[in-house]
């Protein structure tokens, strides 16, 4: 029989092949039985993140440039451990971009209205 894995609490738990494959035992396992297993520990869920892979490749290629290495390490730390901060920084960047565009348009509109008519 194939091995089934249950994903919960940020981990992966194995439902052993020798266990019964019926609705009742499945429900018991899913509703908390996976936490009571002795000798079975939570396995990490394998993930591949394209952005983090790109950062790792840049870090490998630019390891001799200390400034770039420090920036990449900080960026990776923010993305991995401080997701709310990353979202806040992105949102602040969008707001600042919109405000700067509005300011530029206002200045351009004022500059265009001060032309002197020639007779």
Buried (B, 14 or more C-beta within 10 A) or exposed (E): EEEBEBEEEEBBBBBEEEBEEEEEEBEEBEEEBBEEBEEEEBEEEEEEEEEBEEBEEBBEEBEEEEEBBEBBEEBBEBBEEEEEEBEEEEEEEEEEEEEEEEEEEEEEEEEEEEEEEEE
